[in-house]
Amino acid sequence: MSRIYQDGALRNKAVQSARLPGAWDPAAYHGGNGVLLEGELIDVSRHSISDAHGRKERYYILYIRPSHIHHRQFDAKGNEIEPNFSATRKVNTGFLMSSYKVEAKGDTDRLTPEALKQLVNKPELLALTERLTPDHTVAFWMPESEMEAIELELGTGVRLKTRGDGPFLESLAKLEAGTVTKCNFAGDRKTGASWTDNIMAQKCSEGAAVETREQGDGAEDEEWDEEATG
């Protein structure tokens, strides 16, 4: 049984059952780079999906109110690299980082909530979740078995990655005061340590954020937080 809870209310949510006339194939929605997102868990629903070929799977649907949204980026070898969090960056100019200047950094990988919905919402999946989706939230799918690794409550901050440009999650992490405290790295276990581990577990230990940034770019440490209000 999953340990997602809020005084027992989430554990008692009814399972929504759906029987599909064709094949259930989540991988069909995995095309594209996907998104990296932070937001607040607003609600949860539970679903049992079965298809015409006897395949049956169970999911938690997480309804997230997004705050920070970016395209995931990969290099030519397929290794995940850091997105461009903003169109500009701060460069330290003063002694002991006492001042800085702002310079162009290229096109930002940031997405608006509207662009996120256009990217990950799929009509056939919305048919199962749209009536349950609270205002200003986006529905993300996580297999029930993968929710065992993390405890969540409504109102919790989360950081997630999607499998391609769809609503299925590759990784999910719990945030407390901007710090990852509980993680479920569904995809990263297979690829080993990488920048993906660092960005999803940013600030898990003292100095982690510093290690993932270029030398001399200390002024950029605030970009993840500041771009949301910029």
GROMACS elastic network, one bead per residue, 0.5 to 0.9 nm:
[ bonds ]
;  ai    aj funct       b0    kb
    1     4     6  0.89048   500
    1    11     6  0.84098   500
    1   144     6  0.83402   500
    1   145     6  0.83476   500
    1   147     6  0.89776   500
    1   148     6  0.73120   500
    2     5     6  0.83293   500
    2    11     6  0.77625   500
    2   144     6  0.69053   500
    2   145     6  0.74715   500
    2   146     6  0.85864   500
    2   147     6  0.58660   500
    2   149     6  0.83855   500
    2   150     6  0.84006   500
    2   151     6  0.81210   500
    3    11     6  0.78680   500
    3   147     6  0.73905   500
    3   148     6  0.61521   500
    3   149     6  0.81852   500
    3   150     6  0.70040   500
    3   151     6  0.53392   500
    3   152     6  0.74710   500
    4     8     6  0.88312   500
    4    10     6  0.67458   500
    4    11     6  0.70223   500
    4   147     6  0.74283   500
    4   148     6  0.80876   500
    4   150     6  0.72722   500
    4   153     6  0.64128   500
    5     8     6  0.55824   500
    5     9     6  0.65412   500
    5    10     6  0.50302   500
    5    11     6  0.59847   500
    5   151     6  0.71322   500
    5   152     6  0.61273   500
    5   153     6  0.53835   500
    5   154     6  0.78295   500
    6     9     6  0.55754   500
    6    10     6  0.60250   500
    6    11     6  0.81031   500
    6   152     6  0.78473   500
    6   153     6  0.51428   500
    6   154     6  0.65869   500
    7    10     6  0.77945   500
    7    11     6  0.87141   500
    7   153     6  0.87627   500
    8    11     6  0.53410   500
    8    12     6  0.65338   500
    9    12     6  0.54083   500
    9    13     6  0.67220   500
   10    13     6  0.53016   500
   10    14     6  0.89936   500
   10    43     6  0.87765   500
   10    44     6  0.72073   500
   10    45     6  0.81235   500
   10   153     6  0.84370   500
   10   154     6  0.87791   500
   11    14     6  0.85976   500
   12    15     6  0.89285   500
   13    44     6  0.84450   500
   13    45     6  0.68658   500
   13    46     6  0.69454   500
   14    45     6  0.78333   500
   14    46     6  0.68057   500
   14    47     6  0.84979   500
   15    45     6  0.74387   500
   15    47     6  0.51880   500
   15    48     6  0.65720   500
   15    58     6  0.89069   500
   16    45     6  0.77649   500
   16    46     6  0.60329   500
   16    48     6  0.60703   500
   16    49     6  0.84864   500
   16   128     6  0.87416   500
   17    46     6  0.86935   500
   17    47     6  0.57612   500
   17    49     6  0.61476   500
   17    50     6  0.80104   500
   18    47     6  0.75521   500
   18    48     6  0.62497   500
   18    49     6  0.51330   500
   18    50     6  0.63933   500
   18    51     6  0.84015   500
   18   128     6  0.77901   500
   19    22     6  0.89419   500
   19    48     6  0.84391   500
   19    49     6  0.60927   500
   19    51     6  0.55427   500
   19    52     6  0.75977   500
   20    23     6  0.70466   500
   20    24     6  0.72502   500
   20    49     6  0.74794   500
   20    50     6  0.61790   500
   20    52     6  0.62686   500
   21    51     6  0.61779   500
   21    52     6  0.53983   500
   21    53     6  0.89612   500
   22    51     6  0.59416   500
   22    52     6  0.53294   500
   22    53     6  0.75749   500
   23    50     6  0.86385   500
   23    51     6  0.54673   500
   23    52     6  0.61649   500
   23    53     6  0.65279   500
   23    54     6  0.89709   500
   23    55     6  0.80058   500
   24    49     6  0.78780   500
   24    50     6  0.73158   500
   24    51     6  0.57678   500
   24    52     6  0.83573   500
   24    53     6  0.85562   500
   24    55     6  0.72513   500
   24    56     6  0.84605   500
   25    28     6  0.57649   500
   25    29     6  0.80729   500
   26    29     6  0.57533   500
   26    30     6  0.72892   500
   26   168     6  0.76479   500
   27    30     6  0.51791   500
   27    31     6  0.80436   500
   27   163     6  0.86588   500
   28    31     6  0.71752   500
   29    32     6  0.87774   500
   29   120     6  0.86081   500
   29   122     6  0.82595   500
   29   163     6  0.80229   500
   29   164     6  0.70319   500
   29   165     6  0.69061   500
   29   166     6  0.53084   500
   29   167     6  0.78724   500
   29   168     6  0.79060   500
   30    33     6  0.84377   500
   30    34     6  0.79619   500
   30   162     6  0.83528   500
   30   163     6  0.52659   500
   30   165     6  0.61066   500
   30   166     6  0.59828   500
   30   167     6  0.86760   500
   30   168     6  0.77721   500
   31    34     6  0.78952   500
   31   163     6  0.77807   500
   31   165     6  0.59066   500
   31   166     6  0.76177   500
   32   163     6  0.82449   500
   32   165     6  0.51256   500
   32   166     6  0.83911   500
   33    71     6  0.70274   500
   33    72     6  0.55961   500
   33    73     6  0.65064   500
   33    74     6  0.76092   500
   33   162     6  0.84987   500
   33   163     6  0.76127   500
   33   165     6  0.62840   500
   34    70     6  0.87795   500
   34    71     6  0.61265   500
   34    72     6  0.55180   500
   34    73     6  0.83133   500
   34   119     6  0.87082   500
   34   120     6  0.83962   500
   34   161     6  0.70745   500
   34   162     6  0.52460   500
   34   163     6  0.57458   500
   34   166     6  0.70165   500
   35    69     6  0.69073   500
   35    70     6  0.56048   500
   35    73     6  0.86808   500
   35   111     6  0.88079   500
   35   116     6  0.82231   500
   35   120     6  0.88464   500
   35   160     6  0.81567   500
   35   161     6  0.56859   500
   35   162     6  0.55803   500
   35   163     6  0.80555   500
   35   164     6  0.72774   500
   35   165     6  0.69146   500
   35   166     6  0.87518   500
   36    68     6  0.81333   500
   36    69     6  0.59347   500
   36    70     6  0.52722   500
   36    71     6  0.61377   500
   36    72     6  0.58397   500
   36    83     6  0.89150   500
   36   159     6  0.74794   500
   36   160     6  0.59048   500
   36   162     6  0.69326   500
   36   200     6  0.87828   500
   37    66     6  0.68400   500
   37    67     6  0.75134   500
   37    68     6  0.55182   500
   37    70     6  0.63857   500
   37    71     6  0.86672   500
   37   158     6  0.82068   500
   37   159     6  0.56247   500
   37   160     6  0.53480   500
   37   161     6  0.63926   500
   37   162     6  0.85588   500
   38    64     6  0.86623   500
   38    65     6  0.85557   500
   38    66     6  0.59231   500
   38    67     6  0.57502   500
   38    68     6  0.50295   500
   38    69     6  0.65775   500
   38   157     6  0.72321   500
   38   158     6  0.56686   500
   38   160     6  0.64648   500
   38   175     6  0.88346   500
   39    64     6  0.59781   500
   39    65     6  0.53109   500
   39    68     6  0.67510   500
   39    69     6  0.86271   500
   39   156     6  0.84858   500
   39   157     6  0.56546   500
   39   158     6  0.55825   500
   39   159     6  0.66324   500
   39   160     6  0.85952   500
   40    63     6  0.84088   500
   40    64     6  0.54237   500
   40    65     6  0.51547   500
   40    66     6  0.65454   500
   40    67     6  0.78107   500
   40   137     6  0.89435   500
   40   154     6  0.80396   500
   40   155     6  0.57834   500
   40   156     6  0.56520   500
   40   158     6  0.60310   500
   40   159     6  0.87880   500
   41    44     6  0.79035   500
   41    62     6  0.67814   500
   41    63     6  0.60104   500
   41    65     6  0.65562   500
   41    66     6  0.88929   500
   41   137     6  0.87872   500
   41   152     6  0.83346   500
   41   153     6  0.75901   500
   41   154     6  0.54716   500
   41   155     6  0.52281   500
   41   156     6  0.54709   500
   41   157     6  0.62995   500
   41   158     6  0.68886   500
   42    62     6  0.77979   500
   42    63     6  0.56380   500
   42    64     6  0.57326   500
   42    65     6  0.66161   500
   42   134     6  0.76025   500
   42   137     6  0.75508   500
   42   153     6  0.89844   500
   42   154     6  0.55905   500
   42   155     6  0.57876   500
   42   156     6  0.80530   500
   43    61     6  0.84327   500
   43    62     6  0.63085   500
   43    63     6  0.51538   500
   43    64     6  0.74130   500
   43   132     6  0.89853   500
   43   133     6  0.80831   500
   43   134     6  0.75098   500
   43   154     6  0.62119   500
   43   155     6  0.83286   500
   44    60     6  0.67384   500
   44    61     6  0.55690   500
   44    63     6  0.59232   500
   44    64     6  0.89707   500
   44   132     6  0.89224   500
   44   133     6  0.89771   500
   44   139     6  0.88902   500
   44   154     6  0.81385   500
   45    59     6  0.83957   500
   45    60     6  0.58288   500
   45    61     6  0.51750   500
   45    62     6  0.68940   500
   45    63     6  0.82379   500
   45   129     6  0.85469   500
   45   132     6  0.77477   500
   46    58     6  0.74478   500
   46    59     6  0.58519   500
   46    61     6  0.61854   500
   46   144     6  0.83865   500
   47    57     6  0.83364   500
   47    58     6  0.56209   500
   47    59     6  0.51972   500
   47    60     6  0.63523   500
   47    61     6  0.74591   500
   47   128     6  0.88134   500
   48    56     6  0.70741   500
   48    57     6  0.58455   500
   48    59     6  0.64915   500
   49    55     6  0.80268   500
   49    56     6  0.54973   500
   49    57     6  0.52800   500
   49    58     6  0.61457   500
   49    59     6  0.79680   500
   50    53     6  0.81783   500
   50    54     6  0.64832   500
   50    55     6  0.54513   500
   50    57     6  0.65259   500
   50    58     6  0.87948   500
   51    54     6  0.56483   500
   51    55     6  0.55094   500
   51    56     6  0.66971   500
   52    55     6  0.74474   500
   53    56     6  0.89498   500
   57   143     6  0.76030   500
   57   144     6  0.83415   500
   58   142     6  0.87753   500
   58   143     6  0.60751   500
   58   144     6  0.56165   500
   58   145     6  0.81517   500
   59   141     6  0.64501   500
   59   142     6  0.55525   500
   59   145     6  0.81520   500
   59   147     6  0.89519   500
   60   140     6  0.83317   500
   60   141     6  0.60596   500
   60   142     6  0.53755   500
   60   143     6  0.62147   500
   60   144     6  0.56728   500
   60   147     6  0.78182   500
   61   129     6  0.80544   500
   61   139     6  0.61211   500
   61   140     6  0.54878   500
   61   142     6  0.63589   500
   61   143     6  0.86631   500
   62   138     6  0.80163   500
   62   139     6  0.56108   500
   62   140     6  0.51362   500
   62   141     6  0.64029   500
   62   142     6  0.76200   500
   63   132     6  0.89027   500
   63   133     6  0.65009   500
   63   134     6  0.72120   500
   63   137     6  0.56478   500
   63   138     6  0.54337   500
   63   140     6  0.64015   500
   64   134     6  0.89472   500
   64   136     6  0.83161   500
   64   137     6  0.50132   500
   64   138     6  0.53494   500
   64   139     6  0.64766   500
   64   140     6  0.74621   500
   64   158     6  0.83987   500
   65   113     6  0.89090   500
   65   134     6  0.89269   500
   65   135     6  0.85750   500
   65   136     6  0.59582   500
   65   138     6  0.65055   500
   66    69     6  0.69290   500
   66   113     6  0.68508   500
   66   136     6  0.81580   500
   66   137     6  0.68933   500
   66   138     6  0.75784   500
   67   113     6  0.81477   500
   67   228     6  0.68243   500
   68   110     6  0.78288   500
   68   111     6  0.80672   500
   68   112     6  0.85453   500
   68   113     6  0.88985   500
   68   224     6  0.78503   500
   68   225     6  0.83099   500
   68   227     6  0.80933   500
   68   228     6  0.61748   500
   69   109     6  0.84405   500
   69   110     6  0.57754   500
   69   111     6  0.52625   500
   69   112     6  0.68876   500
   69   113     6  0.75186   500
   69   116     6  0.75819   500
   69   228     6  0.89988   500
   70    83     6  0.70355   500
   70    84     6  0.82120   500
   70    85     6  0.70611   500
   70   108     6  0.84657   500
   70   109     6  0.52647   500
   70   111     6  0.52933   500
   70   112     6  0.85502   500
   70   116     6  0.88028   500
   71    83     6  0.67990   500
   71    84     6  0.87658   500
   71   109     6  0.53420   500
   71   110     6  0.65063   500
   71   111     6  0.69771   500
   72    80     6  0.74437   500
   72    81     6  0.77836   500
   72    82     6  0.76328   500
   72    83     6  0.61246   500
   72   109     6  0.79110   500
   72   161     6  0.81404   500
   72   162     6  0.88745   500
   72   164     6  0.87780   500
   73    79     6  0.85061   500
   73    80     6  0.58242   500
   73    81     6  0.55607   500
   73    82     6  0.65661   500
   73    83     6  0.56310   500
   73    84     6  0.87172   500
   73   109     6  0.84690   500
   74    77     6  0.76769   500
   74    78     6  0.54012   500
   74    79     6  0.52635   500
   74    81     6  0.52538   500
   74    82     6  0.81408   500
   74    83     6  0.86619   500
   75    78     6  0.53140   500
   75    79     6  0.54518   500
   75    80     6  0.63927   500
   75    81     6  0.64832   500
   76    79     6  0.74701   500
   77    80     6  0.89222   500
   79   194     6  0.81149   500
   79   195     6  0.87110   500
   79   196     6  0.89528   500
   80    83     6  0.89415   500
   80   194     6  0.76017   500
   80   195     6  0.67459   500
   80   196     6  0.63106   500
   81   194     6  0.85986   500
   81   195     6  0.62884   500
   81   196     6  0.73084   500
   82    85     6  0.81915   500
   82   195     6  0.70022   500
   82   196     6  0.79170   500
   82   199     6  0.78318   500
   83    86     6  0.87184   500
   83   108     6  0.79282   500
   83   109     6  0.59975   500
   83   110     6  0.83364   500
   84    87     6  0.70808   500
   84    88     6  0.88370   500
   84   105     6  0.77254   500
   84   106     6  0.77554   500
   84   107     6  0.72873   500
   84   108     6  0.51632   500
   84   109     6  0.52511   500
   84   110     6  0.74879   500
   85    88     6  0.85725   500
   85    89     6  0.89254   500
   85   108     6  0.59707   500
   85   109     6  0.60384   500
   85   110     6  0.61009   500
   85   223     6  0.68808   500
   85   224     6  0.65182   500
   85   227     6  0.73744   500
   86    89     6  0.70246   500
   86   105     6  0.74516   500
   86   106     6  0.82618   500
   86   107     6  0.75726   500
   86   109     6  0.70288   500
   86   110     6  0.67212   500
   86   223     6  0.72088   500
   86   224     6  0.83264   500
   86   227     6  0.64684   500
   87   103     6  0.88052   500
   87   104     6  0.63106   500
   87   105     6  0.52528   500
   87   106     6  0.54398   500
   87   107     6  0.52737   500
   87   109     6  0.81778   500
   87   110     6  0.87163   500
   88   102     6  0.64069   500
   88   103     6  0.55120   500
   88   106     6  0.70788   500
   88   107     6  0.85520   500
   88   108     6  0.80829   500
   89   101     6  0.82537   500
   89   102     6  0.55691   500
   89   103     6  0.56489   500
   89   104     6  0.65182   500
   89   105     6  0.59280   500
   89   217     6  0.86739   500
   89   219     6  0.79562   500
   89   220     6  0.62287   500
   89   223     6  0.76857   500
   90   100     6  0.60731   500
   90   101     6  0.55889   500
   90   103     6  0.65653   500
   90   217     6  0.73373   500
   90   218     6  0.82821   500
   90   219     6  0.52348   500
   90   220     6  0.55223   500
   90   223     6  0.84364   500
   91    99     6  0.85422   500
   91   100     6  0.52351   500
   91   101     6  0.53447   500
   91   102     6  0.62676   500
   91   103     6  0.73346   500
   91   216     6  0.76132   500
   91   217     6  0.60046   500
   91   218     6  0.77392   500
   91   219     6  0.59461   500
   91   220     6  0.73602   500
   92    95     6  0.84151   500
   92    96     6  0.85590   500
   92    97     6  0.54702   500
   92    98     6  0.75885   500
   92    99     6  0.59607   500
   92   101     6  0.65735   500
   92   102     6  0.89783   500
   92   216     6  0.69563   500
   92   217     6  0.66921   500
   92   218     6  0.70254   500
   92   219     6  0.58941   500
   92   220     6  0.88683   500
   93    96     6  0.88080   500
   93    97     6  0.67113   500
   93    98     6  0.75078   500
   93    99     6  0.55342   500
   93   101     6  0.67118   500
   94    97     6  0.52426   500
   94   100     6  0.64531   500
   95    98     6  0.55542   500
   95    99     6  0.74889   500
   96    99     6  0.83689   500
   97   100     6  0.71103   500
   97   218     6  0.75395   500
   97   219     6  0.74287   500
   99   219     6  0.87544   500
  100   219     6  0.70591   500
  104   107     6  0.87794   500
  105   108     6  0.78901   500
  107   110     6  0.88646   500
  108   111     6  0.85427   500
  110   227     6  0.88185   500
  111   114     6  0.80242   500
  111   115     6  0.59103   500
  111   116     6  0.62652   500
  112   115     6  0.51231   500
  112   116     6  0.61954   500
  112   117     6  0.87584   500
  113   117     6  0.63121   500
  113   118     6  0.87575   500
  113   136     6  0.84283   500
  113   137     6  0.88049   500
  113   138     6  0.86271   500
  114   117     6  0.52534   500
  114   118     6  0.64115   500
  114   119     6  0.87145   500
  115   118     6  0.51203   500
  115   119     6  0.61803   500
  115   120     6  0.88192   500
  116   119     6  0.50688   500
  116   120     6  0.61803   500
  116   121     6  0.80293   500
  116   138     6  0.84192   500
  116   165     6  0.89838   500
  117   120     6  0.54687   500
  117   121     6  0.53132   500
  117   122     6  0.89237   500
  117   138     6  0.68902   500
  118   121     6  0.59082   500
  118   122     6  0.83906   500
  119   122     6  0.83114   500
  119   165     6  0.58389   500
  119   166     6  0.68736   500
  119   167     6  0.89621   500
  120   138     6  0.86899   500
  120   139     6  0.89552   500
  120   140     6  0.87341   500
  120   162     6  0.87681   500
  120   164     6  0.85313   500
  120   165     6  0.52530   500
  120   167     6  0.52584   500
  120   168     6  0.87207   500
  121   124     6  0.89240   500
  121   125     6  0.74517   500
  121   126     6  0.67590   500
  121   138     6  0.80514   500
  121   139     6  0.80308   500
  121   165     6  0.87117   500
  121   166     6  0.65851   500
  121   167     6  0.66428   500
  122   125     6  0.53894   500
  122   126     6  0.60098   500
  122   127     6  0.87179   500
  122   166     6  0.72961   500
  122   167     6  0.80335   500
  123   126     6  0.50006   500
  123   127     6  0.63163   500
  124   127     6  0.53518   500
  124   128     6  0.73818   500
  125   128     6  0.54184   500
  125   129     6  0.66787   500
  125   130     6  0.82904   500
  125   167     6  0.88127   500
  126   131     6  0.83354   500
  126   139     6  0.84386   500
  127   130     6  0.59924   500
  127   131     6  0.79443   500
  128   131     6  0.76735   500
  128   132     6  0.83666   500
  129   132     6  0.53540   500
  129   133     6  0.61909   500
  129   139     6  0.72230   500
  130   133     6  0.51643   500
  130   134     6  0.85813   500
  130   139     6  0.82548   500
  131   134     6  0.83430   500
  133   136     6  0.85422   500
  133   137     6  0.66847   500
  133   138     6  0.71851   500
  133   139     6  0.67543   500
  134   137     6  0.58243   500
  134   138     6  0.82520   500
  135   138     6  0.86082   500
  138   167     6  0.85037   500
  139   167     6  0.67457   500
  140   162     6  0.82930   500
  140   166     6  0.84246   500
  140   168     6  0.58041   500
  140   169     6  0.65894   500
  141   167     6  0.57612   500
  141   169     6  0.59742   500
  142   145     6  0.83662   500
  142   146     6  0.68027   500
  142   147     6  0.70076   500
  142   167     6  0.87605   500
  142   168     6  0.61547   500
  142   169     6  0.56378   500
  142   170     6  0.81497   500
  142   172     6  0.89073   500
  143   146     6  0.54786   500
  143   147     6  0.68318   500
  143   168     6  0.86208   500
  143   169     6  0.85661   500
  144   147     6  0.53679   500
  144   148     6  0.73527   500
  145   148     6  0.58476   500
  145   149     6  0.85332   500
  146   149     6  0.63644   500
  146   150     6  0.83199   500
  146   184     6  0.75580   500
  146   186     6  0.74711   500
  147   150     6  0.57912   500
  147   151     6  0.78058   500
  147   172     6  0.88945   500
  147   184     6  0.78490   500
  148   151     6  0.76522   500
  148   184     6  0.87980   500
  149   182     6  0.80936   500
  149   183     6  0.72433   500
  149   184     6  0.58073   500
  150   172     6  0.82542   500
  150   173     6  0.76888   500
  150   174     6  0.75883   500
  150   182     6  0.59958   500
  150   183     6  0.63676   500
  150   184     6  0.63949   500
  151   174     6  0.79636   500
  151   182     6  0.74729   500
  152   155     6  0.86846   500
  152   156     6  0.65006   500
  152   157     6  0.89628   500
  152   158     6  0.88458   500
  152   174     6  0.71771   500
  153   156     6  0.56052   500
  154   157     6  0.88283   500
  156   174     6  0.71465   500
  156   175     6  0.70208   500
  156   176     6  0.76373   500
  157   173     6  0.86644   500
  157   174     6  0.61499   500
  157   176     6  0.66199   500
  157   177     6  0.83159   500
  157   178     6  0.79123   500
  158   172     6  0.69839   500
  158   173     6  0.55476   500
  158   175     6  0.51527   500
  158   176     6  0.84628   500
  158   180     6  0.82301   500
  159   171     6  0.81951   500
  159   172     6  0.58975   500
  159   173     6  0.50905   500
  159   174     6  0.64518   500
  159   175     6  0.68659   500
  159   180     6  0.80344   500
  159   200     6  0.69121   500
  160   169     6  0.69816   500
  160   170     6  0.75338   500
  160   171     6  0.54372   500
  160   173     6  0.62044   500
  160   174     6  0.88244   500
  160   200     6  0.75621   500
  161   164     6  0.87622   500
  161   168     6  0.87052   500
  161   169     6  0.58807   500
  161   170     6  0.55305   500
  161   171     6  0.51952   500
  161   172     6  0.67060   500
  161   200     6  0.83956   500
  162   165     6  0.69212   500
  162   166     6  0.66189   500
  162   167     6  0.63410   500
  162   168     6  0.56333   500
  162   170     6  0.51388   500
  162   171     6  0.70701   500
  162   172     6  0.89927   500
  163   166     6  0.65215   500
  163   167     6  0.75063   500
  163   168     6  0.57251   500
  163   169     6  0.56591   500
  163   170     6  0.51810   500
  163   171     6  0.85508   500
  163   187     6  0.87397   500
  164   167     6  0.82792   500
  164   168     6  0.80643   500
  164   169     6  0.88895   500
  164   170     6  0.88143   500
  165   168     6  0.86576   500
  166   169     6  0.83800   500
  169   172     6  0.70626   500
  169   186     6  0.81884   500
  170   184     6  0.87173   500
  170   185     6  0.71051   500
  170   186     6  0.52845   500
  170   187     6  0.54908   500
  170   188     6  0.84468   500
  171   183     6  0.78320   500
  171   184     6  0.57008   500
  171   186     6  0.50303   500
  171   187     6  0.63876   500
  171   188     6  0.78534   500
  171   200     6  0.81849   500
  172   182     6  0.86251   500
  172   183     6  0.61133   500
  172   184     6  0.52297   500
  172   185     6  0.65031   500
  172   186     6  0.77904   500
  172   200     6  0.82236   500
  173   180     6  0.62345   500
  173   181     6  0.73670   500
  173   182     6  0.56375   500
  173   184     6  0.59318   500
  173   185     6  0.77703   500
  173   200     6  0.70104   500
  173   201     6  0.76635   500
  174   179     6  0.80613   500
  174   180     6  0.55683   500
  174   181     6  0.57785   500
  174   182     6  0.50031   500
  174   183     6  0.62272   500
  174   184     6  0.87354   500
  175   178     6  0.55010   500
  175   179     6  0.51152   500
  175   181     6  0.59779   500
  175   182     6  0.74452   500
  176   179     6  0.51689   500
  176   180     6  0.64575   500
  176   181     6  0.66469   500
  177   180     6  0.85409   500
  178   202     6  0.88554   500
  178   203     6  0.83486   500
  179   201     6  0.77960   500
  179   202     6  0.68769   500
  179   203     6  0.57727   500
  179   204     6  0.62610   500
  180   183     6  0.70876   500
  180   200     6  0.74975   500
  180   201     6  0.54681   500
  180   202     6  0.65658   500
  180   203     6  0.68358   500
  180   204     6  0.55762   500
  181   201     6  0.80714   500
  181   204     6  0.66547   500
  182   201     6  0.88951   500
  183   200     6  0.82343   500
  183   201     6  0.75546   500
  184   187     6  0.88445   500
  185   188     6  0.53300   500
  185   189     6  0.63497   500
  185   197     6  0.80691   500
  185   200     6  0.83905   500
  186   189     6  0.65215   500
  186   190     6  0.82731   500
  187   190     6  0.60047   500
  187   191     6  0.72819   500
  188   191     6  0.52439   500
  188   192     6  0.59882   500
  188   193     6  0.73354   500
  188   194     6  0.81122   500
  188   196     6  0.72890   500
  188   197     6  0.68282   500
  189   192     6  0.56763   500
  189   193     6  0.80982   500
  191   194     6  0.77962   500
  192   197     6  0.83051   500
  193   196     6  0.75979   500
  193   197     6  0.59515   500
  193   198     6  0.81658   500
  194   197     6  0.54021   500
  194   198     6  0.68128   500
  194   199     6  0.89774   500
  195   199     6  0.61037   500
  195   200     6  0.84707   500
  195   212     6  0.71596   500
  196   199     6  0.52497   500
  196   200     6  0.60491   500
  196   201     6  0.83098   500
  197   200     6  0.53447   500
  197   201     6  0.58612   500
  197   202     6  0.79928   500
  198   201     6  0.50909   500
  198   202     6  0.52740   500
  198   203     6  0.82372   500
  198   204     6  0.86835   500
  198   208     6  0.71435   500
  198   209     6  0.76578   500
  198   211     6  0.87369   500
  198   212     6  0.67692   500
  199   203     6  0.87315   500
  199   209     6  0.82380   500
  199   212     6  0.79871   500
  201   204     6  0.54183   500
  201   205     6  0.85682   500
  201   208     6  0.83489   500
  202   205     6  0.79250   500
  202   208     6  0.61640   500
  202   209     6  0.57349   500
  202   212     6  0.86800   500
  203   206     6  0.61629   500
  203   207     6  0.68378   500
  203   208     6  0.51643   500
  203   209     6  0.55146   500
  203   210     6  0.88215   500
  204   207     6  0.87169   500
  204   208     6  0.68426   500
  204   209     6  0.87016   500
  205   208     6  0.57343   500
  205   209     6  0.85754   500
  206   209     6  0.78548   500
  206   210     6  0.87848   500
  207   210     6  0.52304   500
  207   211     6  0.64193   500
  208   211     6  0.52586   500
  208   212     6  0.66769   500
  209   212     6  0.55362   500
  209   213     6  0.69306   500
  209   221     6  0.75577   500
  210   213     6  0.56085   500
  210   214     6  0.82201   500
  210   215     6  0.87445   500
  210   218     6  0.77722   500
  210   221     6  0.78133   500
  211   214     6  0.79110   500
  211   215     6  0.89053   500
  213   216     6  0.86215   500
  213   217     6  0.68844   500
  213   218     6  0.78600   500
  213   220     6  0.83124   500
  213   221     6  0.80060   500
  214   217     6  0.57208   500
  214   218     6  0.81316   500
  215   218     6  0.75192   500
  216   219     6  0.80821   500
  217   220     6  0.55476   500
  217   221     6  0.75631   500
  218   221     6  0.56428   500
  218   222     6  0.85266   500
  219   222     6  0.67889   500
  219   223     6  0.81808   500
  220   223     6  0.53361   500
  220   224     6  0.83165   500
  221   224     6  0.72465   500
  221   225     6  0.85939   500
  222   225     6  0.56093   500
  222   226     6  0.59257   500
  222   227     6  0.84180   500
  223   226     6  0.50054   500
  223   227     6  0.56622   500
  223   228     6  0.86465   500
  224   227     6  0.58700   500
  224   228     6  0.74094   500
  225   228     6  0.60446   500
  225   229     6  0.77012   500
  226   229     6  0.55003   500
  226   230     6  0.61285   500
